[in-house]
Amino acid sequence: MPELKTNLKEYRAKLNMKQDELAVLVEVRRETIIRLEKGLYNPSLKLAMDIAKVFGVKVEDIFYYE
């Protein structure tokens, strides 16, 4: 079964953005960002879209199945 993976940490690094800064922008707790980056949490469609919007990319650029 495919597993959801993420490039979130890499996108944050490109902008030199901290986890708490992203959390504020997408209105979640920092712990949610940590869990997303570790692959321990699958985002809702709204959260995935909000994150993609912050980076100006498509959802599939950040979240993908492997």
All heavy atoms as TSV, in Angstrom:
chain	resi	resn	atom	element	x	y	z
A	1	MET	N	N	0.839	-1.188	0.000
A	1	MET	CA	C	0.000	0.000	0.000
A	1	MET	C	C	0.888	1.257	0.000
A	1	MET	O	O	1.853	1.333	0.769
A	1	MET	CB	C	-0.906	-0.014	1.228
A	1	MET	CG	C	-1.859	1.131	1.294
A	1	MET	SD	S	-3.023	0.861	2.649
A	1	MET	CE	C	-4.367	1.785	2.046
A	2	PRO	N	N	0.578	2.226	-0.841
A	2	PRO	CA	C	1.401	3.439	-0.910
A	2	PRO	C	C	1.377	4.218	0.406
A	2	PRO	O	O	0.391	4.211	1.125
A	2	PRO	CB	C	0.755	4.264	-2.012
A	2	PRO	CG	C	-0.237	3.398	-2.678
A	2	PRO	CD	C	-0.514	2.251	-1.786
A	3	GLU	N	N	2.489	4.857	0.685
A	3	GLU	CA	C	2.624	5.639	1.909
A	3	GLU	C	C	2.767	7.112	1.554
A	3	GLU	O	O	3.483	7.469	0.618
A	3	GLU	CB	C	3.863	5.162	2.671
A	3	GLU	CG	C	4.019	5.790	4.015
A	3	GLU	CD	C	5.218	5.215	4.757
A	3	GLU	OE1	O	5.559	4.039	4.540
A	3	GLU	OE2	O	5.808	5.959	5.543
A	4	LEU	N	N	2.073	7.972	2.304
A	4	LEU	CA	C	2.152	9.409	2.066
A	4	LEU	C	C	3.490	9.940	2.562
A	4	LEU	O	O	3.868	9.717	3.706
A	4	LEU	CB	C	1.006	10.139	2.771
A	4	LEU	CG	C	0.907	11.643	2.498
A	4	LEU	CD1	C	0.564	11.883	1.032
A	4	LEU	CD2	C	-0.136	12.279	3.395
A	5	LYS	N	N	4.209	10.610	1.689
A	5	LYS	CA	C	5.508	11.210	2.023
A	5	LYS	C	C	5.400	12.723	1.864
A	5	LYS	O	O	4.462	13.235	1.250
A	5	LYS	CB	C	6.598	10.686	1.082
A	5	LYS	CG	C	6.799	9.201	1.114
A	5	LYS	CD	C	7.547	8.812	2.352
A	5	LYS	CE	C	7.875	7.328	2.287
A	5	LYS	NZ	N	8.758	6.923	3.353
A	6	THR	N	N	6.385	13.439	2.397
A	6	THR	CA	C	6.357	14.888	2.302
A	6	THR	C	C	7.741	15.489	2.075
A	6	THR	O	O	8.750	14.942	2.533
A	6	THR	CB	C	5.729	15.505	3.573
A	6	THR	OG1	O	5.667	16.916	3.426
A	6	THR	CG2	C	6.519	15.163	4.816
A	7	ASN	N	N	7.745	16.596	1.376
A	7	ASN	CA	C	8.953	17.405	1.162
A	7	ASN	C	C	8.877	18.690	1.996
A	7	ASN	O	O	9.579	19.654	1.720
A	7	ASN	CB	C	9.075	17.813	-0.312
A	7	ASN	CG	C	9.332	16.639	-1.212
A	7	ASN	OD1	O	10.086	15.747	-0.875
A	7	ASN	ND2	N	8.693	16.644	-2.357
A	8	LEU	N	N	8.019	18.694	2.972
A	8	LEU	CA	C	7.736	19.908	3.734
A	8	LEU	C	C	8.998	20.511	4.351
A	8	LEU	O	O	9.219	21.726	4.264
A	8	LEU	CB	C	6.693	19.609	4.818
A	8	LEU	CG	C	6.229	20.766	5.680
A	8	LEU	CD1	C	5.738	21.928	4.825
A	8	LEU	CD2	C	5.147	20.304	6.624
A	9	LYS	N	N	9.815	19.692	4.952
A	9	LYS	CA	C	11.027	20.200	5.598
A	9	LYS	C	C	11.941	20.895	4.590
A	9	LYS	O	O	12.517	21.947	4.878
A	9	LYS	CB	C	11.760	19.051	6.287
A	9	LYS	CG	C	12.876	19.483	7.184
A	9	LYS	CD	C	13.407	18.298	7.968
A	9	LYS	CE	C	14.446	18.747	8.975
A	9	LYS	NZ	N	14.902	17.638	9.821
A	10	GLU	N	N	12.055	20.325	3.406
A	10	GLU	CA	C	12.902	20.908	2.368
A	10	GLU	C	C	12.353	22.262	1.903
A	10	GLU	O	O	13.116	23.207	1.669
A	10	GLU	CB	C	13.031	19.959	1.177
A	10	GLU	CG	C	13.845	18.714	1.488
A	10	GLU	CD	C	13.085	17.623	2.237
A	10	GLU	OE1	O	11.864	17.772	2.460
A	10	GLU	OE2	O	13.713	16.632	2.617
A	11	TYR	N	N	11.025	22.346	1.750
A	11	TYR	CA	C	10.428	23.617	1.342
A	11	TYR	C	C	10.615	24.682	2.413
A	11	TYR	O	O	10.881	25.843	2.099
A	11	TYR	CB	C	8.940	23.439	1.006
A	11	TYR	CG	C	8.726	22.999	-0.415
A	11	TYR	CD1	C	8.621	21.654	-0.744
A	11	TYR	CD2	C	8.647	23.925	-1.445
A	11	TYR	CE1	C	8.445	21.239	-2.049
A	11	TYR	CE2	C	8.475	23.532	-2.758
A	11	TYR	CZ	C	8.373	22.188	-3.048
A	11	TYR	OH	O	8.204	21.793	-4.351
A	12	ARG	N	N	10.489	24.300	3.677
A	12	ARG	CA	C	10.736	25.246	4.765
A	12	ARG	C	C	12.175	25.734	4.742
A	12	ARG	O	O	12.444	26.927	4.911
A	12	ARG	CB	C	10.464	24.601	6.128
A	12	ARG	CG	C	9.088	24.705	6.621
A	12	ARG	CD	C	8.938	24.353	8.094
A	12	ARG	NE	N	9.738	23.259	8.573
A	12	ARG	CZ	C	10.894	23.388	9.236
A	12	ARG	NH1	N	11.405	24.575	9.477
A	12	ARG	NH2	N	11.554	22.318	9.653
A	13	ALA	N	N	13.111	24.800	4.525
A	13	ALA	CA	C	14.531	25.144	4.518
A	13	ALA	C	C	14.859	26.142	3.403
A	13	ALA	O	O	15.674	27.047	3.605
A	13	ALA	CB	C	15.374	23.880	4.365
A	14	LYS	N	N	14.221	25.981	2.244
A	14	LYS	CA	C	14.468	26.899	1.126
A	14	LYS	C	C	14.144	28.340	1.502
A	14	LYS	O	O	14.786	29.273	1.019
A	14	LYS	CB	C	13.619	26.505	-0.090
A	14	LYS	CG	C	14.099	25.269	-0.808
A	14	LYS	CD	C	13.184	24.972	-1.978
A	14	LYS	CE	C	13.509	23.641	-2.626
A	14	LYS	NZ	N	12.586	23.327	-3.718
A	15	LEU	N	N	13.132	28.512	2.354
A	15	LEU	CA	C	12.726	29.859	2.775
A	15	LEU	C	C	13.289	30.240	4.136
A	15	LEU	O	O	12.950	31.297	4.672
A	15	LEU	CB	C	11.194	29.958	2.815
A	15	LEU	CG	C	10.458	29.795	1.499
A	15	LEU	CD1	C	8.962	29.972	1.704
A	15	LEU	CD2	C	10.964	30.788	0.465
A	16	ASN	N	N	14.134	29.352	4.691
A	16	ASN	CA	C	14.681	29.586	6.025
A	16	ASN	C	C	13.551	29.850	7.032
A	16	ASN	O	O	13.632	30.768	7.848
A	16	ASN	CB	C	15.682	30.741	6.002
A	16	ASN	CG	C	16.624	30.704	7.182
A	16	ASN	OD1	O	16.848	29.647	7.767
A	16	ASN	ND2	N	17.155	31.849	7.541
A	17	MET	N	N	12.501	29.050	6.935
A	17	MET	CA	C	11.313	29.213	7.759
A	17	MET	C	C	11.322	28.192	8.902
A	17	MET	O	O	11.614	27.026	8.686
A	17	MET	CB	C	10.056	29.006	6.901
A	17	MET	CG	C	8.762	29.183	7.649
A	17	MET	SD	S	7.325	28.842	6.594
A	17	MET	CE	C	7.380	30.240	5.489
A	18	LYS	N	N	11.004	28.651	10.084
A	18	LYS	CA	C	10.940	27.760	11.244
A	18	LYS	C	C	9.572	27.078	11.293
A	18	LYS	O	O	8.593	27.569	10.719
A	18	LYS	CB	C	11.175	28.548	12.525
A	18	LYS	CG	C	12.570	29.124	12.593
A	18	LYS	CD	C	12.793	29.844	13.888
A	18	LYS	CE	C	14.212	30.396	13.921
A	18	LYS	NZ	N	14.489	31.095	15.154
A	19	GLN	N	N	9.532	25.969	12.007
A	19	GLN	CA	C	8.283	25.219	12.131
A	19	GLN	C	C	7.179	26.066	12.746
A	19	GLN	O	O	6.039	26.035	12.285
A	19	GLN	CB	C	8.492	23.958	12.982
A	19	GLN	CG	C	9.327	22.915	12.298
A	19	GLN	CD	C	9.711	21.788	13.222
A	19	GLN	OE1	O	9.825	21.966	14.438
A	19	GLN	NE2	N	9.922	20.611	12.652
A	20	ASP	N	N	7.509	26.830	13.768
A	20	ASP	CA	C	6.475	27.641	14.409
A	20	ASP	C	C	5.968	28.761	13.506
A	20	ASP	O	O	4.795	29.137	13.569
A	20	ASP	CB	C	6.931	28.177	15.764
A	20	ASP	CG	C	8.191	29.018	15.695
A	20	ASP	OD1	O	8.944	28.901	14.722
A	20	ASP	OD2	O	8.416	29.787	16.647
A	21	GLU	N	N	6.822	29.267	12.624
A	21	GLU	CA	C	6.385	30.297	11.680
A	21	GLU	C	C	5.368	29.719	10.691
A	21	GLU	O	O	4.345	30.356	10.412
A	21	GLU	CB	C	7.577	30.865	10.911
A	21	GLU	CG	C	8.545	31.641	11.780
A	21	GLU	CD	C	9.830	32.025	11.069
A	21	GLU	OE1	O	10.303	31.262	10.200
A	21	GLU	OE2	O	10.357	33.102	11.381
A	22	LEU	N	N	5.656	28.533	10.177
A	22	LEU	CA	C	4.705	27.879	9.269
A	22	LEU	C	C	3.404	27.563	9.997
A	22	LEU	O	O	2.323	27.774	9.459
A	22	LEU	CB	C	5.315	26.607	8.672
A	22	LEU	CG	C	4.405	25.804	7.757
A	22	LEU	CD1	C	3.912	26.645	6.576
A	22	LEU	CD2	C	5.111	24.551	7.273
A	23	ALA	N	N	3.524	27.088	11.221
A	23	ALA	CA	C	2.335	26.751	12.008
A	23	ALA	C	C	1.410	27.960	12.155
A	23	ALA	O	O	0.195	27.841	11.999
A	23	ALA	CB	C	2.746	26.217	13.376
A	24	VAL	N	N	1.977	29.116	12.424
A	24	VAL	CA	C	1.178	30.343	12.559
A	24	VAL	C	C	0.487	30.673	11.236
A	24	VAL	O	O	-0.706	31.003	11.210
A	24	VAL	CB	C	2.055	31.530	13.036
A	24	VAL	CG1	C	1.317	32.851	12.890
A	24	VAL	CG2	C	2.496	31.313	14.474
A	25	LEU	N	N	1.215	30.552	10.131
A	25	LEU	CA	C	0.665	30.890	8.820
A	25	LEU	C	C	-0.505	29.998	8.418
A	25	LEU	O	O	-1.438	30.457	7.748
A	25	LEU	CB	C	1.746	30.817	7.743
A	25	LEU	CG	C	2.830	31.896	7.800
A	25	LEU	CD1	C	3.932	31.590	6.802
A	25	LEU	CD2	C	2.227	33.269	7.531
A	26	VAL	N	N	-0.464	28.718	8.814
A	26	VAL	CA	C	-1.527	27.792	8.415
A	26	VAL	C	C	-2.474	27.468	9.577
A	26	VAL	O	O	-3.331	26.593	9.469
A	26	VAL	CB	C	-0.968	26.493	7.784
A	26	VAL	CG1	C	-0.233	26.819	6.492
A	26	VAL	CG2	C	-0.069	25.742	8.749
A	27	GLU	N	N	-2.279	28.182	10.682
A	27	GLU	CA	C	-3.181	28.112	11.843
A	27	GLU	C	C	-3.293	26.715	12.453
A	27	GLU	O	O	-4.384	26.192	12.678
A	27	GLU	CB	C	-4.566	28.664	11.483
A	27	GLU	CG	C	-4.520	30.109	11.048
A	27	GLU	CD	C	-5.873	30.659	10.640
A	27	GLU	OE1	O	-6.821	29.875	10.425
A	27	GLU	OE2	O	-5.983	31.883	10.547
A	28	VAL	N	N	-2.128	26.108	12.712
A	28	VAL	CA	C	-2.065	24.845	13.449
A	28	VAL	C	C	-0.983	24.987	14.516
A	28	VAL	O	O	-0.240	25.964	14.536
A	28	VAL	CB	C	-1.747	23.630	12.541
A	28	VAL	CG1	C	-2.838	23.425	11.509
A	28	VAL	CG2	C	-0.390	23.755	11.882
A	29	ARG	N	N	-0.880	23.998	15.380
A	29	ARG	CA	C	0.165	24.006	16.395
A	29	ARG	C	C	1.482	23.535	15.777
A	29	ARG	O	O	1.494	22.792	14.799
A	29	ARG	CB	C	-0.227	23.084	17.552
A	29	ARG	CG	C	-1.444	23.593	18.281
A	29	ARG	CD	C	-1.941	22.664	19.365
A	29	ARG	NE	N	-0.854	22.025	20.075
A	29	ARG	CZ	C	-0.965	20.927	20.795
A	29	ARG	NH1	N	-2.120	20.310	20.888
A	29	ARG	NH2	N	0.069	20.410	21.421
A	30	ARG	N	N	2.575	23.960	16.367
A	30	ARG	CA	C	3.905	23.545	15.890
A	30	ARG	C	C	4.035	22.029	15.896
A	30	ARG	O	O	4.659	21.441	15.011
A	30	ARG	CB	C	4.984	24.170	16.776
A	30	ARG	CG	C	6.383	23.775	16.366
A	30	ARG	CD	C	7.428	24.520	17.191
A	30	ARG	NE	N	8.724	23.926	16.966
A	30	ARG	CZ	C	9.346	23.141	17.843
A	30	ARG	NH1	N	8.793	22.879	19.004
A	30	ARG	NH2	N	10.521	22.633	17.553
A	31	GLU	N	N	3.415	21.391	16.864
A	31	GLU	CA	C	3.465	19.931	16.965
A	31	GLU	C	C	2.887	19.265	15.720
A	31	GLU	O	O	3.346	18.200	15.307
A	31	GLU	CB	C	2.730	19.447	18.214
A	31	GLU	CG	C	3.447	19.775	19.506
A	31	GLU	CD	C	3.302	21.227	19.969
A	31	GLU	OE1	O	2.484	21.991	19.397
A	31	GLU	OE2	O	4.040	21.617	20.890
A	32	THR	N	N	1.889	19.890	15.124
A	32	THR	CA	C	1.295	19.354	13.895
A	32	THR	C	C	2.315	19.370	12.767
A	32	THR	O	O	2.436	18.404	12.012
A	32	THR	CB	C	0.037	20.155	13.507
A	32	THR	OG1	O	-0.897	20.104	14.594
A	32	THR	CG2	C	-0.599	19.614	12.247
A	33	ILE	N	N	3.068	20.445	12.659
A	33	ILE	CA	C	4.100	20.553	11.624
A	33	ILE	C	C	5.180	19.495	11.865
A	33	ILE	O	O	5.624	18.825	10.926
A	33	ILE	CB	C	4.721	21.968	11.585
A	33	ILE	CG1	C	3.646	23.042	11.350
A	33	ILE	CG2	C	5.828	22.046	10.530
A	33	ILE	CD1	C	2.844	22.886	10.073
A	34	ILE	N	N	5.575	19.327	13.112
A	34	ILE	CA	C	6.579	18.309	13.460
A	34	ILE	C	C	6.095	16.929	13.031
A	34	ILE	O	O	6.826	16.166	12.398
A	34	ILE	CB	C	6.869	18.324	14.975
A	34	ILE	CG1	C	7.591	19.610	15.362
A	34	ILE	CG2	C	7.686	17.095	15.389
A	34	ILE	CD1	C	7.676	19.850	16.862
A	35	ARG	N	N	4.853	16.604	13.362
A	35	ARG	CA	C	4.293	15.288	13.027
A	35	ARG	C	C	4.164	15.104	11.511
A	35	ARG	O	O	4.405	14.023	10.993
A	35	ARG	CB	C	2.961	15.089	13.726
A	35	ARG	CG	C	3.112	14.933	15.242
A	35	ARG	CD	C	1.778	14.826	15.942
A	35	ARG	NE	N	0.956	13.770	15.374
A	35	ARG	CZ	C	0.855	12.538	15.866
A	35	ARG	NH1	N	1.499	12.215	16.958
A	35	ARG	NH2	N	0.083	11.642	15.282
A	36	LEU	N	N	3.796	16.162	10.801
A	36	LEU	CA	C	3.725	16.096	9.338
A	36	LEU	C	C	5.091	15.767	8.756
A	36	LEU	O	O	5.215	14.902	7.889
A	36	LEU	CB	C	3.243	17.430	8.762
A	36	LEU	CG	C	1.757	17.715	8.786
A	36	LEU	CD1	C	1.500	19.169	8.424
A	36	LEU	CD2	C	1.022	16.791	7.846
A	37	GLU	N	N	6.112	16.459	9.224
A	37	GLU	CA	C	7.462	16.267	8.690
A	37	GLU	C	C	8.008	14.877	8.995
A	37	GLU	O	O	8.797	14.347	8.222
A	37	GLU	CB	C	8.402	17.344	9.228
A	37	GLU	CG	C	8.104	18.709	8.641
A	37	GLU	CD	C	9.053	19.790	9.109
A	37	GLU	OE1	O	9.943	19.519	9.945
A	37	GLU	OE2	O	8.926	20.925	8.613
A	38	LYS	N	N	7.604	14.304	10.106
A	38	LYS	CA	C	8.063	12.963	10.483
A	38	LYS	C	C	7.214	11.863	9.856
A	38	LYS	O	O	7.496	10.685	10.038
A	38	LYS	CB	C	8.044	12.808	11.999
A	38	LYS	CG	C	9.105	13.614	12.707
A	38	LYS	CD	C	9.075	13.367	14.191
A	38	LYS	CE	C	10.192	14.121	14.887
A	38	LYS	NZ	N	10.184	13.869	16.346
A	39	GLY	N	N	6.157	12.242	9.142
A	39	GLY	CA	C	5.293	11.252	8.522
A	39	GLY	C	C	4.351	10.576	9.501
A	39	GLY	O	O	3.835	9.497	9.235
A	40	LEU	N	N	4.096	11.216	10.627
A	40	LEU	CA	C	3.232	10.641	11.651
A	40	LEU	C	C	1.802	11.170	11.587
A	40	LEU	O	O	0.965	10.789	12.400
A	40	LEU	CB	C	3.806	10.943	13.052
A	40	LEU	CG	C	5.214	10.423	13.317
A	40	LEU	CD1	C	5.713	10.909	14.673
A	40	LEU	CD2	C	5.231	8.909	13.240
A	41	TYR	N	N	1.543	12.060	10.634
A	41	TYR	CA	C	0.231	12.696	10.547
A	41	TYR	C	C	-0.091	12.951	9.083
A	41	TYR	O	O	0.745	13.477	8.343
A	41	TYR	CB	C	0.265	14.013	11.331
A	41	TYR	CG	C	-1.020	14.793	11.335
A	41	TYR	CD1	C	-2.098	14.389	12.114
A	41	TYR	CD2	C	-1.158	15.948	10.578
A	41	TYR	CE1	C	-3.275	15.117	12.130
A	41	TYR	CE2	C	-2.323	16.681	10.585
A	41	TYR	CZ	C	-3.379	16.255	11.371
A	41	TYR	OH	O	-4.546	16.987	11.387
A	42	ASN	N	N	-1.287	12.575	8.686
A	42	ASN	CA	C	-1.753	12.871	7.331
A	42	ASN	C	C	-2.594	14.138	7.384
A	42	ASN	O	O	-3.576	14.189	8.131
A	42	ASN	CB	C	-2.582	11.716	6.772
A	42	ASN	CG	C	-1.736	10.511	6.456
A	42	ASN	OD1	O	-0.553	10.620	6.231
A	42	ASN	ND2	N	-2.365	9.350	6.450
A	43	PRO	N	N	-2.245	15.138	6.602
A	43	PRO	CA	C	-2.970	16.404	6.671
A	43	PRO	C	C	-4.356	16.303	6.048
A	43	PRO	O	O	-4.596	15.494	5.159
A	43	PRO	CB	C	-2.092	17.352	5.856
A	43	PRO	CG	C	-1.456	16.455	4.845
A	43	PRO	CD	C	-1.200	15.166	5.583
A	44	SER	N	N	-5.241	17.148	6.532
A	44	SER	CA	C	-6.533	17.293	5.872
A	44	SER	C	C	-6.273	17.956	4.526
A	44	SER	O	O	-5.200	18.542	4.298
A	44	SER	CB	C	-7.461	18.177	6.710
A	44	SER	OG	O	-6.958	19.508	6.754
A	45	LEU	N	N	-7.232	17.878	3.644
A	45	LEU	CA	C	-7.090	18.520	2.339
A	45	LEU	C	C	-6.895	20.023	2.513
A	45	LEU	O	O	-6.041	20.632	1.857
A	45	LEU	CB	C	-8.311	18.233	1.464
A	45	LEU	CG	C	-8.309	18.875	0.080
A	45	LEU	CD1	C	-7.075	18.456	-0.708
A	45	LEU	CD2	C	-9.572	18.502	-0.668
A	46	LYS	N	N	-7.645	20.628	3.426
A	46	LYS	CA	C	-7.523	22.065	3.659
A	46	LYS	C	C	-6.118	22.425	4.136
A	46	LYS	O	O	-5.507	23.363	3.638
A	46	LYS	CB	C	-8.549	22.537	4.688
A	46	LYS	CG	C	-8.455	24.044	4.953
A	46	LYS	CD	C	-9.315	24.466	6.102
A	46	LYS	CE	C	-9.271	25.946	6.376
A	46	LYS	NZ	N	-7.985	26.592	6.376
A	47	LEU	N	N	-5.593	21.669	5.091
A	47	LEU	CA	C	-4.252	21.958	5.600
A	47	LEU	C	C	-3.208	21.777	4.499
A	47	LEU	O	O	-2.313	22.612	4.344
A	47	LEU	CB	C	-3.932	21.065	6.801
A	47	LEU	CG	C	-2.533	21.238	7.402
A	47	LEU	CD1	C	-2.262	22.691	7.781
A	47	LEU	CD2	C	-2.364	20.318	8.607
A	48	ALA	N	N	-3.316	20.721	3.731
A	48	ALA	CA	C	-2.369	20.490	2.635
A	48	ALA	C	C	-2.416	21.643	1.635
A	48	ALA	O	O	-1.369	22.119	1.169
A	48	ALA	CB	C	-2.676	19.163	1.941
A	49	MET	N	N	-3.603	22.110	1.328
A	49	MET	CA	C	-3.743	23.228	0.381
A	49	MET	C	C	-3.208	24.525	0.975
A	49	MET	O	O	-2.564	25.318	0.274
A	49	MET	CB	C	-5.198	23.374	-0.053
A	49	MET	CG	C	-5.673	22.206	-0.903
A	49	MET	SD	S	-7.395	22.319	-1.382
A	49	MET	CE	C	-7.255	23.526	-2.685
A	50	ASP	N	N	-3.456	24.750	2.261
A	50	ASP	CA	C	-2.938	25.954	2.927
A	50	ASP	C	C	-1.413	25.958	2.925
A	50	ASP	O	O	-0.783	26.987	2.675
A	50	ASP	CB	C	-3.456	26.044	4.362
A	50	ASP	CG	C	-4.926	26.404	4.453
A	50	ASP	OD1	O	-5.511	26.835	3.433
A	50	ASP	OD2	O	-5.508	26.241	5.544
A	51	ILE	N	N	-0.805	24.806	3.202
A	51	ILE	CA	C	0.654	24.707	3.200
A	51	ILE	C	C	1.203	24.963	1.794
A	51	ILE	O	O	2.164	25.722	1.625
A	51	ILE	CB	C	1.101	23.333	3.738
A	51	ILE	CG1	C	0.805	23.243	5.245
A	51	ILE	CG2	C	2.586	23.096	3.459
A	51	ILE	CD1	C	1.000	21.866	5.841
A	52	ALA	N	N	0.597	24.346	0.797
A	52	ALA	CA	C	1.043	24.547	-0.584
A	52	ALA	C	C	0.951	26.022	-0.973
A	52	ALA	O	O	1.842	26.546	-1.650
A	52	ALA	CB	C	0.219	23.687	-1.525
A	53	LYS	N	N	-0.104	26.676	-0.536
A	53	LYS	CA	C	-0.288	28.096	-0.854
A	53	LYS	C	C	0.831	28.946	-0.254
A	53	LYS	O	O	1.320	29.881	-0.896
A	53	LYS	CB	C	-1.651	28.566	-0.341
A	53	LYS	CG	C	-1.998	29.972	-0.735
A	53	LYS	CD	C	-3.405	30.323	-0.288
A	53	LYS	CE	C	-3.751	31.733	-0.701
A	53	LYS	NZ	N	-5.099	32.109	-0.251
A	54	VAL	N	N	1.250	28.624	0.960
A	54	VAL	CA	C	2.343	29.363	1.604
A	54	VAL	C	C	3.604	29.322	0.736
A	54	VAL	O	O	4.303	30.319	0.594
A	54	VAL	CB	C	2.651	28.782	3.013
A	54	VAL	CG1	C	3.984	29.303	3.545
A	54	VAL	CG2	C	1.530	29.110	3.984
A	55	PHE	N	N	3.877	28.158	0.138
A	55	PHE	CA	C	5.084	27.992	-0.670
A	55	PHE	C	C	4.866	28.283	-2.151
A	55	PHE	O	O	5.816	28.245	-2.933
A	55	PHE	CB	C	5.638	26.579	-0.477
A	55	PHE	CG	C	6.060	26.319	0.943
A	55	PHE	CD1	C	5.324	25.481	1.757
A	55	PHE	CD2	C	7.180	26.940	1.468
A	55	PHE	CE1	C	5.707	25.255	3.076
A	55	PHE	CE2	C	7.567	26.730	2.781
A	55	PHE	CZ	C	6.826	25.883	3.581
A	56	GLY	N	N	3.638	28.555	-2.539
A	56	GLY	CA	C	3.351	28.885	-3.935
A	56	GLY	C	C	3.523	27.714	-4.881
A	56	GLY	O	O	3.956	27.905	-6.022
A	57	VAL	N	N	3.202	26.511	-4.392
A	57	VAL	CA	C	3.339	25.301	-5.209
A	57	VAL	C	C	2.049	24.484	-5.137
A	57	VAL	O	O	1.137	24.820	-4.400
A	57	VAL	CB	C	4.538	24.434	-4.740
A	57	VAL	CG1	C	5.837	25.200	-4.899
A	57	VAL	CG2	C	4.358	23.969	-3.308
A	58	LYS	N	N	2.010	23.397	-5.910
A	58	LYS	CA	C	0.860	22.498	-5.873
A	58	LYS	C	C	0.999	21.553	-4.683
A	58	LYS	O	O	2.115	21.257	-4.241
A	58	LYS	CB	C	0.769	21.672	-7.158
A	58	LYS	CG	C	0.568	22.503	-8.408
A	58	LYS	CD	C	0.464	21.630	-9.627
A	58	LYS	CE	C	1.836	21.037	-9.913
A	58	LYS	NZ	N	1.899	20.251	-11.134
A	59	VAL	N	N	-0.119	21.066	-4.193
A	59	VAL	CA	C	-0.119	20.116	-3.081
A	59	VAL	C	C	0.778	18.919	-3.393
A	59	VAL	O	O	1.547	18.461	-2.546
A	59	VAL	CB	C	-1.561	19.645	-2.752
A	59	VAL	CG1	C	-1.556	18.515	-1.744
A	59	VAL	CG2	C	-2.405	20.811	-2.250
A	60	GLU	N	N	0.723	18.442	-4.651
A	60	GLU	CA	C	1.502	17.265	-5.048
A	60	GLU	C	C	3.017	17.509	-4.999
A	60	GLU	O	O	3.790	16.559	-4.989
A	60	GLU	CB	C	1.137	16.813	-6.475
A	60	GLU	CG	C	-0.325	16.588	-6.710
A	60	GLU	CD	C	-1.063	17.850	-7.124
A	60	GLU	OE1	O	-0.911	18.285	-8.258
A	60	GLU	OE2	O	-1.807	18.401	-6.276
A	61	ASP	N	N	3.433	18.778	-4.988
A	61	ASP	CA	C	4.849	19.081	-4.887
A	61	ASP	C	C	5.358	18.850	-3.455
A	61	ASP	O	O	6.545	18.589	-3.254
A	61	ASP	CB	C	5.137	20.529	-5.295
A	61	ASP	CG	C	4.869	20.779	-6.770
A	61	ASP	OD1	O	4.985	19.817	-7.562
A	61	ASP	OD2	O	4.542	21.918	-7.118
A	62	ILE	N	N	4.469	18.963	-2.492
A	62	ILE	CA	C	4.854	18.810	-1.100
A	62	ILE	C	C	4.486	17.433	-0.549
A	62	ILE	O	O	5.261	16.820	0.174
A	62	ILE	CB	C	4.200	19.911	-0.221
A	62	ILE	CG1	C	4.693	21.275	-0.694
A	62	ILE	CG2	C	4.526	19.698	1.257
A	62	ILE	CD1	C	4.081	22.446	0.017
A	63	PHE	N	N	3.305	16.953	-0.914
A	63	PHE	CA	C	2.844	15.652	-0.428
A	63	PHE	C	C	2.686	14.701	-1.617
A	63	PHE	O	O	2.131	15.078	-2.633
A	63	PHE	CB	C	1.496	15.804	0.286
A	63	PHE	CG	C	1.562	16.699	1.485
A	63	PHE	CD1	C	1.134	18.025	1.400
A	63	PHE	CD2	C	2.056	16.240	2.696
A	63	PHE	CE1	C	1.199	18.863	2.511
A	63	PHE	CE2	C	2.127	17.066	3.803
A	63	PHE	CZ	C	1.701	18.377	3.718
A	64	TYR	N	N	3.193	13.486	-1.466
A	64	TYR	CA	C	3.140	12.524	-2.563
A	64	TYR	C	C	3.099	11.101	-1.996
A	64	TYR	O	O	3.455	10.867	-0.843
A	64	TYR	CB	C	4.344	12.685	-3.489
A	64	TYR	CG	C	5.673	12.479	-2.798
A	64	TYR	CD1	C	6.309	11.238	-2.833
A	64	TYR	CD2	C	6.283	13.510	-2.086
A	64	TYR	CE1	C	7.525	11.037	-2.183
A	64	TYR	CE2	C	7.494	13.315	-1.445
A	64	TYR	CZ	C	8.100	12.082	-1.493
A	64	TYR	OH	O	9.289	11.878	-0.845
A	65	TYR	N	N	2.648	10.179	-2.814
A	65	TYR	CA	C	2.611	8.768	-2.425
A	65	TYR	C	C	3.818	8.042	-2.975
A	65	TYR	O	O	4.239	8.264	-4.097
A	65	TYR	CB	C	1.336	8.079	-2.944
A	65	TYR	CG	C	0.136	8.351	-2.089
A	65	TYR	CD1	C	-0.848	9.239	-2.493
A	65	TYR	CD2	C	-0.009	7.704	-0.866
A	65	TYR	CE1	C	-1.954	9.484	-1.706
A	65	TYR	CE2	C	-1.118	7.951	-0.068
A	65	TYR	CZ	C	-2.085	8.834	-0.493
A	65	TYR	OH	O	-3.169	9.079	0.298
A	66	GLU	N	N	4.354	7.149	-2.157
A	66	GLU	CA	C	5.494	6.341	-2.586
A	66	GLU	C	C	5.215	4.886	-2.257
A	66	GLU	O	O	4.685	4.537	-1.250
A	66	GLU	CB	C	6.750	6.816	-1.852
A	66	GLU	CG	C	8.009	6.153	-2.330
A	66	GLU	CD	C	9.214	6.762	-1.667
A	66	GLU	OE1	O	9.520	6.357	-0.537
A	66	GLU	OE2	O	9.806	7.669	-2.271
